[in-house]
Amino acid sequence: MSEKNLQVLLRRRPVGEPVADDFEIVETAVPSPGPGEVLVRARFLSLDPYMRGRMSDAKSYSKPVELGAVMEGMTVGEVVASNHPDFKAGDTVMGGYGWQRFCAVEAARLRKVDPAEAPLSANLGVLGMPGLTAWYGLEEIGEPKAGETVVISAASGAVGQVAGQIAKARGARVIGIAGGAAKCAFVKDELGFDACLDHRGDLDAQLDAACPEGIDVYWENVGGHVQEAVFPRFRDFGRMVMCGMIAQYNQAPGADAKGAPAGPNLGPVVRKRLRIQGFIVSDKGWQLYPQFRAEVLGLMKSKKLVWKEDVVQGLPNAPEAFIGLLKGKNFGKLVIAID
Ligand SMILES: NC(=O)c1ccc[n+]([C@@H]2O[C@H](COP(=O)([O-])OP(=O)(O)OC[C@H]3O[C@@H](n4cnc5c(N)ncnc54)[C@H](OP(=O)(O)O)[C@@H]3O)[C@@H](O)[C@H]2O)c1
């Protein structure tokens, strides 16, 4: 093959905010698939907040990316060559095969998708890991009921936009929180949330006005000052879905004592009988993928669920786009169009 592979490697572990020099972009030979492997050409790469964790060697639920290794990430693309009977050239597949154009990957790490069902890149967002996260977290922990008030932080983002629309489809009153007027207008007018509050303004006053009876379910994507404002407003028996706290991902380990955003006083957990639960989508979520995909495709087809992507062109632009994601520069699910 005359074509070259293009890869983004982790050059060094960032301290605080990642910078472009923490990554290295290299051209290499296209790999040959080994026995039972499939050669995939990636068309789109998903950029997600969890990748900041993989750049660090602090103890976590998953192993870090080794220095000099390809950055981890989900892609969607097509099979170029296959040494496995379940896959043939031309199949559309999604899987975790990193920030690179080509990858030879074990067949077990791939999932076939039907390209007629949705645009290719949607398999990384609304029909991918972030959409599954939203659906799974609501099924397992949030359990929104008709008439309840659900608050979703990072509401215009990959997880937030799906979580809010599913909660709405289940009859809840859904209030988003996002950064800036454009994102808030999108969340209210296009996603159909009942309101969207700008966390750059006076969030306490906006929450008082939007949730006069308090909050039943809070979907936590952000942490920091947003969590601090939401937390005292829980109603009895509220549920807090601890999905992520992106505002804290660039903090050095052990920085909690100085420089970390203040956390809420957790005393009301007892008094109000709150349920706060963290989860990782890979716990059980992927086992439920067919159920999730069927429900969300149904909502998409009946126009009850819309989605927004932020598509950045070119794999070499992935590091800058990822650095921006950790500062709220993306508007919608961030994906890289590889070529
Ligand atoms: N538990 C799991 O299995 C799981 C799976 C997937 C994702 N997650 C978590 O879900 C959350 C959302 O992920 P996503 O993929 O949907 O990302 P996203 O919302 O598409 O993008 C991140 C958004 O977070 C907000 N943000 C970024 N930096 C911030 C900061 N310093 N302070 C406040 N807000 C900030 C920005 O929105 P605004 O401009 O609106 O503030 C930004 O657009 C993350 O915490 C992620 O780690 C967890």
PDBQT file of the ligand as one rigid body, heavy atoms in Angstrom, charges set to zero:
ROOT
HETATM    1  N1  LIG A 401     -18.933   8.031  33.634  1.00  0.00    +0.000 N 
HETATM    2  C1  LIG A 401     -18.762   7.723  32.367  1.00  0.00    +0.000 C 
HETATM    3  O1  LIG A 401     -18.728   6.556  31.983  1.00  0.00    +0.000 OA
HETATM    4  C2  LIG A 401     -18.600   8.841  31.371  1.00  0.00    +0.000 A 
HETATM    5  C3  LIG A 401     -18.679   8.590  29.998  1.00  0.00    +0.000 A 
HETATM    6  C4  LIG A 401     -18.602   9.677  29.114  1.00  0.00    +0.000 A 
HETATM    7  C5  LIG A 401     -18.416  10.961  29.597  1.00  0.00    +0.000 A 
HETATM    8  N2  LIG A 401     -18.306  11.154  30.924  1.00  0.00    +0.000 N 
HETATM    9  C6  LIG A 401     -18.156  12.514  31.486  1.00  0.00    +0.000 C 
HETATM   10  O2  LIG A 401     -19.261  13.292  31.037  1.00  0.00    +0.000 OA
HETATM   11  C7  LIG A 401     -18.891  14.667  31.024  1.00  0.00    +0.000 C 
HETATM   12  C8  LIG A 401     -19.291  15.270  29.691  1.00  0.00    +0.000 C 
HETATM   13  O3  LIG A 401     -18.553  14.626  28.669  1.00  0.00    +0.000 OA
HETATM   14  P1  LIG A 401     -18.891  14.929  27.146  1.00  0.00    +0.000 P 
HETATM   15  O4  LIG A 401     -18.174  13.933  26.334  1.00  0.00    +0.000 OA
HETATM   16  O5  LIG A 401     -20.341  15.091  27.001  1.00  0.00    +0.000 OA
HETATM   17  O6  LIG A 401     -18.167  16.322  26.923  1.00  0.00    +0.000 OA
HETATM   18  P2  LIG A 401     -18.836  17.625  26.302  1.00  0.00    +0.000 P 
HETATM   19  O7  LIG A 401     -19.943  18.006  27.227  1.00  0.00    +0.000 OA
HETATM   20  O8  LIG A 401     -19.152  17.384  24.876  1.00  0.00    +0.000 OA
HETATM   21  O9  LIG A 401     -17.692  18.710  26.366  1.00  0.00    +0.000 OA
HETATM   22  C9  LIG A 401     -17.252  19.165  27.566  1.00  0.00    +0.000 C 
HETATM   23  C10 LIG A 401     -18.069  20.390  28.032  1.00  0.00    +0.000 C 
HETATM   24  O10 LIG A 401     -17.833  20.565  29.407  1.00  0.00    +0.000 OA
HETATM   25  C11 LIG A 401     -17.876  21.941  29.716  1.00  0.00    +0.000 C 
HETATM   26  N3  LIG A 401     -16.592  22.309  30.337  1.00  0.00    +0.000 N 
HETATM   27  C12 LIG A 401     -15.367  22.092  29.870  1.00  0.00    +0.000 A 
HETATM   28  N4  LIG A 401     -14.439  22.564  30.702  1.00  0.00    +0.000 NA
HETATM   29  C13 LIG A 401     -15.094  23.097  31.732  1.00  0.00    +0.000 A 
HETATM   30  C14 LIG A 401     -14.685  23.737  32.906  1.00  0.00    +0.000 A 
HETATM   31  N5  LIG A 401     -13.396  23.891  33.192  1.00  0.00    +0.000 N 
HETATM   32  N6  LIG A 401     -15.650  24.161  33.752  1.00  0.00    +0.000 NA
HETATM   33  C15 LIG A 401     -16.967  24.002  33.450  1.00  0.00    +0.000 A 
HETATM   34  N7  LIG A 401     -17.414  23.390  32.332  1.00  0.00    +0.000 NA
HETATM   35  C16 LIG A 401     -16.473  22.947  31.492  1.00  0.00    +0.000 A 
HETATM   36  C17 LIG A 401     -18.038  22.691  28.414  1.00  0.00    +0.000 C 
HETATM   37  O11 LIG A 401     -19.415  23.032  28.244  1.00  0.00    +0.000 OA
HETATM   38  P3  LIG A 401     -19.962  24.497  28.625  1.00  0.00    +0.000 P 
HETATM   39  O12 LIG A 401     -19.259  25.439  27.705  1.00  0.00    +0.000 OA
HETATM   40  O13 LIG A 401     -21.412  24.394  28.402  1.00  0.00    +0.000 OA
HETATM   41  O14 LIG A 401     -19.584  24.720  30.065  1.00  0.00    +0.000 OA
HETATM   42  C18 LIG A 401     -17.618  21.678  27.393  1.00  0.00    +0.000 C 
HETATM   43  O15 LIG A 401     -18.180  21.918  26.139  1.00  0.00    +0.000 OA
HETATM   44  C19 LIG A 401     -17.401  14.713  31.307  1.00  0.00    +0.000 C 
HETATM   45  O16 LIG A 401     -17.204  14.998  32.674  1.00  0.00    +0.000 OA
HETATM   46  C20 LIG A 401     -16.946  13.294  31.003  1.00  0.00    +0.000 C 
HETATM   47  O17 LIG A 401     -15.770  12.940  31.680  1.00  0.00    +0.000 OA
HETATM   48  C21 LIG A 401     -18.393  10.124  31.810  1.00  0.00    +0.000 A 
ENDROOT
TORSDOF 0
